[in-house]
Amino acid sequence: MLERSRYASDNCPAARTLAVVGERWTLLILREAFYGQRRFEDIQRTLGVARNLLATRLATLVEHGLLERHPYREAGSRERFEYRLTERGIELFPILLALMEWGDRHLGDEDGPPVIVEHRDCGAEIQLDITCEAGHTGLTARDTIPRPGPGARLADPA
């Protein structure tokens, strides 16, 4: 069992991830990217976020390699950029799905979920499932034990 007080928390991967995606609007911007929104104006209009805040969040997502900027130019307009998910950004999809599932289950409308995510090929609804390397499925927090990993560092005894 992981005795948290014995180990430093300064290299916590959850804290590092939240430093990049944990600010207000960031996961919603990623949600829009997963839904196919790529252009600043479209994302801004859909979310209603302030333009300066959206610009800052997009810059952070680009800086951390979750989105890439790609130039485009419409006839008669100046060059602009659209934002496309990278492989690193796509890897966050299960996190967004987990938030959506939890929200539907605990905070959802009586009418049901506003969005159902389906498998593109067969049309079946997507479901998240936690599994272990041995193939056990349907695991919850109660089925797990945190143990120190190779990156664990002992805390300063101060």
Z-matrix of the N, CA and C atoms (Angstrom, degrees):
N
C 1 1.456
C 2 1.521 1 109.05
N 3 1.309 2 116.35 1 140.45
C 4 1.457 3 122.39 2 -179.25
C 5 1.525 4 109.95 3 -79.70
N 6 1.315 5 116.79 4 115.79
C 7 1.464 6 121.41 5 175.63
C 8 1.528 7 106.95 6 -89.92
N 9 1.321 8 116.19 7 96.97
C 10 1.462 9 121.59 8 -171.62
C 11 1.517 10 113.35 9 -54.06
N 12 1.313 11 118.22 10 -37.04
C 13 1.460 12 120.11 11 -176.48
C 14 1.530 13 112.32 12 -67.67
N 15 1.322 14 116.94 13 -19.23
C 16 1.471 15 120.24 14 -179.68
C 17 1.524 16 112.37 15 -82.84
N 18 1.334 17 116.66 16 -16.10
C 19 1.461 18 119.83 17 -173.10
C 20 1.526 19 111.43 18 -118.54
N 21 1.329 20 114.78 19 144.91
C 22 1.462 21 121.37 20 178.03
C 23 1.525 22 109.18 21 -67.68
N 24 1.312 23 116.08 22 147.63
C 25 1.456 24 120.13 23 178.73
C 26 1.530 25 112.01 24 -109.50
N 27 1.342 26 117.13 25 4.85
C 28 1.458 27 119.72 26 -176.35
C 29 1.525 28 113.75 27 -71.25
N 30 1.331 29 117.96 28 -12.32
C 31 1.462 30 119.73 29 177.32
C 32 1.532 31 111.22 30 -116.22
N 33 1.312 32 115.85 31 31.63
C 34 1.458 33 121.94 32 -179.70
C 35 1.533 34 110.02 33 -69.86
N 36 1.336 35 118.12 34 123.68
C 37 1.465 36 119.47 35 -179.29
C 38 1.522 37 113.38 36 -66.66
N 39 1.323 38 118.54 37 -29.84
C 40 1.465 39 120.28 38 177.12
C 41 1.527 40 109.75 39 -66.52
N 42 1.327 41 117.11 40 -43.68
C 43 1.466 42 120.86 41 179.19
C 44 1.530 43 110.47 42 -64.67
N 45 1.319 44 117.22 43 -41.06
C 46 1.465 45 120.54 44 178.55
C 47 1.530 46 110.80 45 -62.64
N 48 1.316 47 116.39 46 -42.45
C 49 1.461 48 120.32 47 -179.96
C 50 1.521 49 110.66 48 -65.27
N 51 1.329 50 117.05 49 -43.88
C 52 1.463 51 120.44 50 179.40
C 53 1.528 52 111.74 51 -65.03
N 54 1.331 53 117.59 52 -28.05
C 55 1.458 54 119.97 53 176.36
C 56 1.530 55 110.85 54 -63.64
N 57 1.323 56 117.32 55 -26.11
C 58 1.463 57 121.64 56 179.50
C 59 1.520 58 111.61 57 -94.58
N 60 1.329 59 118.56 58 -45.35
C 61 1.468 60 121.33 59 -171.99
C 62 1.525 61 113.93 60 -113.34
N 63 1.311 62 118.09 61 2.77
C 64 1.463 63 120.25 62 -173.47
C 65 1.513 64 115.86 63 -88.17
N 66 1.324 65 118.15 64 -4.36
C 67 1.464 66 118.88 65 179.08
C 68 1.529 67 110.43 66 -77.89
N 69 1.300 68 115.10 67 151.20
C 70 1.462 69 121.34 68 178.54
C 71 1.522 70 109.29 69 -51.17
N 72 1.277 71 117.76 70 136.69
C 73 1.460 72 129.12 71 177.26
C 74 1.526 73 113.87 72 87.06
N 75 1.326 74 119.49 73 -23.84
C 76 1.456 75 120.03 74 -171.15
C 77 1.523 76 112.11 75 -62.86
N 78 1.318 77 118.81 76 -48.52
C 79 1.463 78 119.88 77 179.38
C 80 1.525 79 111.42 78 -67.29
N 81 1.324 80 116.81 79 -29.35
C 82 1.466 81 118.91 80 176.84
C 83 1.527 82 110.74 81 -71.22
N 84 1.310 83 117.45 82 -35.06
C 85 1.461 84 120.87 83 173.99
C 86 1.520 85 109.69 84 -63.61
N 87 1.328 86 117.04 85 -43.91
C 88 1.466 87 120.52 86 176.82
C 89 1.525 88 110.63 87 -63.64
N 90 1.328 89 117.00 88 -38.85
C 91 1.464 90 119.78 89 176.78
C 92 1.523 91 110.35 90 -56.92
N 93 1.316 92 116.32 91 -45.87
C 94 1.459 93 119.87 92 179.42
C 95 1.525 94 111.22 93 -63.31
N 96 1.320 95 117.05 94 -37.01
C 97 1.467 96 119.99 95 176.45
C 98 1.526 97 110.28 96 -64.30
N 99 1.323 98 117.81 97 -40.80
C 100 1.470 99 121.13 98 176.39
C 101 1.529 100 110.80 99 -63.89
N 102 1.321 101 117.50 100 -32.62
C 103 1.460 102 121.60 101 178.67
C 104 1.527 103 112.38 102 -79.39
N 105 1.322 104 117.06 103 -4.27
C 106 1.460 105 120.65 104 175.80
C 107 1.518 106 115.38 105 103.79
N 108 1.331 107 118.19 106 0.85
C 109 1.465 108 120.63 107 176.29
C 110 1.523 109 108.16 108 -74.54
N 111 1.315 110 117.64 109 128.97
C 112 1.457 111 120.96 110 -178.37
C 113 1.514 112 113.89 111 -123.38
N 114 1.301 113 116.86 112 -22.74
C 115 1.455 114 120.14 113 -172.14
C 116 1.519 115 111.75 114 -99.84
N 117 1.334 116 114.06 115 142.48
C 118 1.459 117 122.48 116 -177.33
C 119 1.529 118 110.85 117 -50.23
N 120 1.317 119 116.54 118 -51.11
C 121 1.466 120 120.62 119 -176.44
C 122 1.527 121 111.66 120 -60.15
N 123 1.328 122 116.87 121 -40.43
C 124 1.466 123 120.34 122 -179.13
C 125 1.522 124 111.15 123 -67.98
N 126 1.328 125 116.61 124 -42.97
C 127 1.468 126 120.76 125 179.32
C 128 1.530 127 109.43 126 -64.61
N 129 1.331 128 116.01 127 -44.45
C 130 1.460 129 120.47 128 -178.35
C 131 1.527 130 110.74 129 -62.85
N 132 1.312 131 116.53 130 -43.60
C 133 1.471 132 120.83 131 -179.38
C 134 1.534 133 110.56 132 -65.53
N 135 1.324 134 117.82 133 -42.56
C 136 1.465 135 121.37 134 -178.26
C 137 1.525 136 111.54 135 -66.50
N 138 1.325 137 116.75 136 -44.52
C 139 1.471 138 120.24 137 -175.81
C 140 1.524 139 113.58 138 -86.32
N 141 1.328 140 117.38 139 -28.12
C 142 1.455 141 119.80 140 -175.67
C 143 1.517 142 112.88 141 73.51
N 144 1.315 143 116.94 142 19.26
C 145 1.460 144 121.87 143 179.54
C 146 1.524 145 109.23 144 -79.04
N 147 1.332 146 116.42 145 148.75
C 148 1.459 147 121.02 146 177.78
C 149 1.525 148 109.76 147 -59.80
N 150 1.316 149 116.53 148 142.34
C 151 1.467 150 121.52 149 -175.43
C 152 1.529 151 111.99 150 -60.41
N 153 1.338 152 117.28 151 -43.06
C 154 1.462 153 119.20 152 -179.23
C 155 1.528 154 111.43 153 -65.25
N 156 1.316 155 116.77 154 -37.29
C 157 1.461 156 120.98 155 178.57
C 158 1.528 157 110.44 156 -68.04
N 159 1.319 158 117.67 157 -42.72
C 160 1.457 159 120.98 158 177.60
C 161 1.519 160 110.43 159 -61.87
N 162 1.320 161 117.28 160 -43.06
C 163 1.465 162 120.73 161 179.03
C 164 1.526 163 110.84 162 -60.11
N 165 1.321 164 116.60 163 -42.31
C 166 1.465 165 120.88 164 179.23
C 167 1.523 166 111.35 165 -64.70
N 168 1.337 167 116.32 166 -45.63
C 169 1.471 168 120.10 167 -179.33
C 170 1.530 169 110.85 168 -65.07
N 171 1.324 170 117.37 169 -42.20
C 172 1.466 171 119.99 170 178.25
C 173 1.532 172 110.64 171 -62.47
N 174 1.325 173 116.99 172 -41.14
C 175 1.468 174 120.33 173 178.66
C 176 1.528 175 110.94 174 -61.33
N 177 1.317 176 116.84 175 -40.40
C 178 1.470 177 120.86 176 177.95
C 179 1.521 178 110.78 177 -64.21
N 180 1.330 179 116.98 178 -43.30
C 181 1.460 180 120.64 179 -179.85
C 182 1.525 181 111.19 180 -65.91
N 183 1.317 182 117.46 181 -35.60
C 184 1.469 183 121.25 182 175.56
C 185 1.530 184 109.71 183 -69.04
N 186 1.323 185 116.52 184 -46.22
C 187 1.467 186 121.73 185 -179.42
C 188 1.525 187 111.82 186 -56.28
N 189 1.324 188 117.11 187 -37.47
C 190 1.464 189 121.05 188 -178.08
C 191 1.525 190 113.19 189 -92.99
N 192 1.315 191 116.51 190 7.43
C 193 1.453 192 120.48 191 172.84
C 194 1.513 193 115.59 192 76.86
N 195 1.335 194 117.65 193 22.37
C 196 1.466 195 120.81 194 178.13
C 197 1.525 196 111.43 195 -91.17
N 198 1.321 197 115.78 196 -28.77
C 199 1.457 198 122.83 197 175.65
C 200 1.522 199 108.25 198 -129.73
N 201 1.333 200 115.47 199 153.73
C 202 1.458 201 121.57 200 172.09
C 203 1.521 202 108.31 201 -119.79
N 204 1.332 203 115.87 202 144.91
C 205 1.467 204 121.71 203 175.53
C 206 1.514 205 108.92 204 -89.82
N 207 1.324 206 115.90 205 132.39
C 208 1.459 207 122.18 206 176.91
C 209 1.521 208 108.49 207 -127.89
N 210 1.342 209 117.35 208 127.10
C 211 1.461 210 119.46 209 -179.12
C 212 1.524 211 112.55 210 -71.89
N 213 1.312 212 115.58 211 148.51
C 214 1.457 213 122.55 212 170.97
C 215 1.529 214 107.35 213 -148.57
N 216 1.309 215 115.55 214 159.26
C 217 1.465 216 120.45 215 178.48
C 218 1.522 217 108.65 216 -144.48
N 219 1.310 218 115.21 217 121.60
C 220 1.462 219 119.74 218 174.09
C 221 1.524 220 107.76 219 -87.11
N 222 1.304 221 116.28 220 151.46
C 223 1.464 222 121.32 221 -177.51
C 224 1.523 223 111.00 222 -51.71
N 225 1.331 224 115.57 223 127.91
C 226 1.450 225 121.30 224 177.24
C 227 1.513 226 115.25 225 79.19
N 228 1.327 227 117.85 226 4.80
C 229 1.467 228 121.41 227 -178.99
C 230 1.519 229 110.62 228 -117.80
N 231 1.300 230 115.13 229 163.87
C 232 1.463 231 120.56 230 176.15
C 233 1.527 232 110.37 231 -74.66
N 234 1.313 233 115.96 232 164.81
C 235 1.464 234 120.12 233 177.45
C 236 1.530 235 109.43 234 -65.63
N 237 1.297 236 114.83 235 136.88
C 238 1.465 237 122.33 236 176.46
C 239 1.515 238 107.92 237 -129.97
N 240 1.326 239 115.35 238 -179.91
C 241 1.461 240 119.71 239 -179.08
C 242 1.524 241 110.26 240 -128.03
N 243 1.303 242 114.61 241 145.52
C 244 1.450 243 120.20 242 168.92
C 245 1.517 244 107.10 243 -113.93
N 246 1.322 245 115.69 244 160.87
C 247 1.454 246 122.63 245 -173.33
C 248 1.517 247 109.40 246 -117.00
N 249 1.323 248 115.95 247 122.63
C 250 1.456 249 121.12 248 -178.28
C 251 1.524 250 110.01 249 -117.81
N 252 1.305 251 114.79 250 140.87
C 253 1.467 252 120.04 251 177.51
C 254 1.523 253 110.54 252 -64.12
N 255 1.320 254 115.57 253 140.87
C 256 1.458 255 122.14 254 172.03
C 257 1.528 256 107.73 255 -95.62
N 258 1.303 257 116.78 256 175.05
C 259 1.466 258 119.52 257 175.40
C 260 1.527 259 110.15 258 -59.41
N 261 1.310 260 116.64 259 -39.95
C 262 1.465 261 120.87 260 177.89
C 263 1.520 262 110.76 261 -60.52
N 264 1.321 263 116.87 262 -41.46
C 265 1.458 264 120.95 263 177.90
C 266 1.516 265 111.94 264 -67.85
N 267 1.326 266 117.10 265 -40.87
C 268 1.466 267 121.44 266 179.48
C 269 1.522 268 111.29 267 -61.21
N 270 1.330 269 116.80 268 -31.08
C 271 1.470 270 120.37 269 179.23
C 272 1.526 271 112.51 270 -64.41
N 273 1.331 272 118.51 271 -15.35
C 274 1.466 273 121.43 272 176.90
C 275 1.526 274 113.01 273 -82.59
N 276 1.317 275 117.57 274 -6.40
C 277 1.456 276 121.49 275 -177.81
C 278 1.534 277 113.11 276 -53.72
N 279 1.336 278 119.78 277 -45.32
C 280 1.474 279 118.47 278 178.54
C 281 1.527 280 113.41 279 -59.91
N 282 1.316 281 117.58 280 -31.68
C 283 1.465 282 120.20 281 178.21
C 284 1.528 283 109.62 282 -65.53
N 285 1.314 284 116.50 283 -45.28
C 286 1.458 285 120.10 284 178.48
C 287 1.521 286 111.01 285 -63.67
N 288 1.330 287 117.04 286 -42.66
C 289 1.466 288 119.81 287 177.23
C 290 1.524 289 111.57 288 -60.98
N 291 1.325 290 116.56 289 -41.20
C 292 1.468 291 120.05 290 179.01
C 293 1.526 292 110.41 291 -62.11
N 294 1.322 293 117.69 292 -42.65
C 295 1.465 294 120.49 293 177.75
C 296 1.519 295 111.11 294 -63.23
N 297 1.322 296 116.66 295 -41.26
C 298 1.459 297 120.34 296 179.66
C 299 1.529 298 110.93 297 -65.36
N 300 1.333 299 117.05 298 -44.62
C 301 1.471 300 120.41 299 179.40
C 302 1.520 301 110.53 300 -61.63
N 303 1.326 302 117.29 301 -45.13
C 304 1.457 303 120.87 302 -179.66
C 305 1.526 304 109.28 303 -62.89
N 306 1.336 305 117.03 304 -45.52
C 307 1.459 306 120.98 305 179.66
C 308 1.520 307 112.28 306 -61.27
N 309 1.346 308 116.40 307 -41.85
C 310 1.472 309 119.44 308 177.72
C 311 1.527 310 110.80 309 -62.31
N 312 1.324 311 116.15 310 -41.22
C 313 1.461 312 121.22 311 -176.40
C 314 1.528 313 112.43 312 -71.70
N 315 1.326 314 117.42 313 -39.62
C 316 1.463 315 119.85 314 -170.87
C 317 1.530 316 114.98 315 -110.55
N 318 1.319 317 117.85 316 -19.60
C 319 1.457 318 120.35 317 -176.48
C 320 1.529 319 112.18 318 -130.12
N 321 1.308 320 116.16 319 8.24
C 322 1.455 321 121.23 320 -171.99
C 323 1.514 322 114.76 321 -73.10
N 324 1.316 323 113.88 322 164.16
C 325 1.461 324 121.89 323 176.14
C 326 1.525 325 109.91 324 -75.62
N 327 1.328 326 115.73 325 155.07
C 328 1.461 327 120.39 326 176.30
C 329 1.516 328 112.12 327 -62.08
N 330 1.322 329 116.84 328 -27.68
C 331 1.465 330 121.31 329 -178.85
C 332 1.525 331 113.06 330 -71.23
N 333 1.327 332 116.79 331 -14.88
C 334 1.461 333 120.42 332 -178.73
C 335 1.517 334 111.28 333 110.55
N 336 1.319 335 115.85 334 -179.31
C 337 1.467 336 119.95 335 -175.67
C 338 1.524 337 111.88 336 -66.55
N 339 1.336 338 116.89 337 142.81
C 340 1.456 339 120.11 338 178.46
C 341 1.532 340 112.57 339 -75.61
N 342 1.327 341 116.45 340 -20.98
C 343 1.462 342 121.20 341 179.86
C 344 1.519 343 108.17 342 -137.54
N 345 1.309 344 115.71 343 134.28
C 346 1.462 345 121.49 344 172.31
C 347 1.511 346 106.79 345 -116.92
N 348 1.311 347 116.83 346 124.14
C 349 1.461 348 121.46 347 -178.74
C 350 1.526 349 107.97 348 -94.64
N 351 1.326 350 114.72 349 123.53
C 352 1.464 351 120.74 350 -175.88
C 353 1.521 352 111.15 351 -117.69
N 354 1.327 353 114.93 352 154.33
C 355 1.459 354 121.84 353 173.50
C 356 1.527 355 108.06 354 -68.47
N 357 1.313 356 116.48 355 124.90
C 358 1.464 357 121.79 356 -175.45
C 359 1.528 358 111.90 357 -57.99
N 360 1.332 359 118.34 358 -37.66
C 361 1.463 360 121.49 359 -174.26
C 362 1.521 361 114.09 360 -76.99
N 363 1.347 362 117.30 361 -42.21
C 364 1.468 363 118.44 362 -173.44
C 365 1.525 364 113.91 363 -113.86
N 366 1.339 365 117.87 364 -12.88
C 367 1.456 366 120.84 365 178.64
C 368 1.515 367 114.86 366 84.63
N 369 1.342 368 117.95 367 -0.31
C 370 1.464 369 120.16 368 179.50
C 371 1.534 370 109.85 369 -73.96
N 372 1.328 371 115.94 370 147.10
C 373 1.453 372 121.44 371 179.10
C 374 1.529 373 110.45 372 -67.11
N 375 1.330 374 115.29 373 139.04
C 376 1.460 375 122.08 374 179.31
C 377 1.526 376 109.29 375 -79.44
N 378 1.326 377 116.50 376 139.23
C 379 1.460 378 122.19 377 175.32
C 380 1.518 379 108.67 378 -133.24
N 381 1.308 380 115.84 379 142.81
C 382 1.458 381 120.46 380 175.61
C 383 1.514 382 109.39 381 -87.57
N 384 1.328 383 115.24 382 147.18
C 385 1.458 384 120.02 383 178.86
C 386 1.520 385 107.95 384 -147.95
N 387 1.310 386 116.69 385 128.84
C 388 1.460 387 121.13 386 176.37
C 389 1.522 388 107.69 387 -90.84
N 390 1.324 389 115.26 388 126.07
C 391 1.462 390 120.95 389 179.94
C 392 1.520 391 109.56 390 -127.37
N 393 1.307 392 116.55 391 159.74
C 394 1.458 393 120.88 392 173.53
C 395 1.527 394 108.73 393 -103.06
N 396 1.320 395 116.63 394 169.82
C 397 1.464 396 120.90 395 -179.14
C 398 1.521 397 112.69 396 -60.73
N 399 1.322 398 117.35 397 -23.86
C 400 1.462 399 121.11 398 -179.82
C 401 1.530 400 111.99 399 -83.00
N 402 1.342 401 117.32 400 -4.20
C 403 1.453 402 120.64 401 176.03
C 404 1.513 403 115.68 402 96.79
N 405 1.337 404 118.50 403 4.89
C 406 1.458 405 120.29 404 176.28
C 407 1.527 406 108.50 405 -71.80
N 408 1.322 407 116.80 406 132.79
C 409 1.462 408 121.23 407 -175.83
C 410 1.520 409 111.21 408 -115.84
N 411 1.334 410 115.07 409 170.98
C 412 1.458 411 120.57 410 177.12
C 413 1.518 412 113.54 411 70.11
N 414 1.314 413 117.66 412 26.02
C 415 1.463 414 121.10 413 -177.19
C 416 1.523 415 111.08 414 -75.33
N 417 1.328 416 115.70 415 149.05
C 418 1.460 417 122.73 416 175.35
C 419 1.521 418 107.80 417 -124.21
N 420 1.317 419 116.99 418 179.31
C 421 1.463 420 121.60 419 178.24
C 422 1.526 421 111.06 420 -57.56
N 423 1.317 422 116.89 421 -32.53
C 424 1.468 423 120.27 422 -179.22
C 425 1.527 424 112.53 423 -68.99
N 426 1.322 425 117.16 424 -16.62
C 427 1.460 426 121.39 425 -179.86
C 428 1.526 427 112.62 426 -94.90
N 429 1.323 428 117.30 427 5.18
C 430 1.457 429 120.37 428 -174.05
C 431 1.524 430 112.06 429 -119.34
N 432 1.322 431 114.65 430 158.82
C 433 1.468 432 122.02 431 175.40
C 434 1.526 433 107.19 432 -135.44
N 435 1.327 434 118.36 433 121.00
C 436 1.468 435 119.22 434 175.67
C 437 1.521 436 110.39 435 -77.31
N 438 1.314 437 116.41 436 134.53
C 439 1.463 438 122.32 437 177.96
C 440 1.529 439 108.36 438 -128.47
N 441 1.329 440 117.84 439 151.77
C 442 1.461 441 119.55 440 177.18
C 443 1.529 442 110.53 441 -60.09
N 444 1.322 443 115.91 442 133.91
C 445 1.452 444 121.26 443 177.38
C 446 1.520 445 110.54 444 -98.31
N 447 1.319 446 116.43 445 -178.16
C 448 1.466 447 119.53 446 -177.28
C 449 1.520 448 113.43 447 -63.80
N 450 1.340 449 118.21 448 -21.52
C 451 1.451 450 121.42 449 178.71
C 452 1.513 451 114.72 450 -92.20
N 453 1.337 452 117.80 451 0.72
C 454 1.468 453 121.47 452 -179.70
C 455 1.515 454 109.94 453 -66.09
N 456 1.323 455 115.30 454 138.64
C 457 1.465 456 121.48 455 177.59
C 458 1.526 457 108.79 456 -124.82
N 459 1.292 458 115.66 457 140.48
C 460 1.461 459 119.74 458 177.06
C 461 1.523 460 109.52 459 -67.15
N 462 1.308 461 115.97 460 141.94
C 463 1.465 462 121.54 461 178.76
C 464 1.509 463 110.09 462 -73.43
N 465 1.315 464 116.08 463 151.86
C 466 1.452 465 120.40 464 173.67
C 467 1.521 466 108.52 465 -66.60
N 468 1.327 467 117.72 466 134.46
C 469 1.469 468 120.62 467 -177.56
C 470 1.522 469 113.96 468 -72.12
N 471 1.317 470 118.25 469 3.92
C 472 1.471 471 122.34 470 -176.11
C 473 1.436 472 111.14 471 -56.72
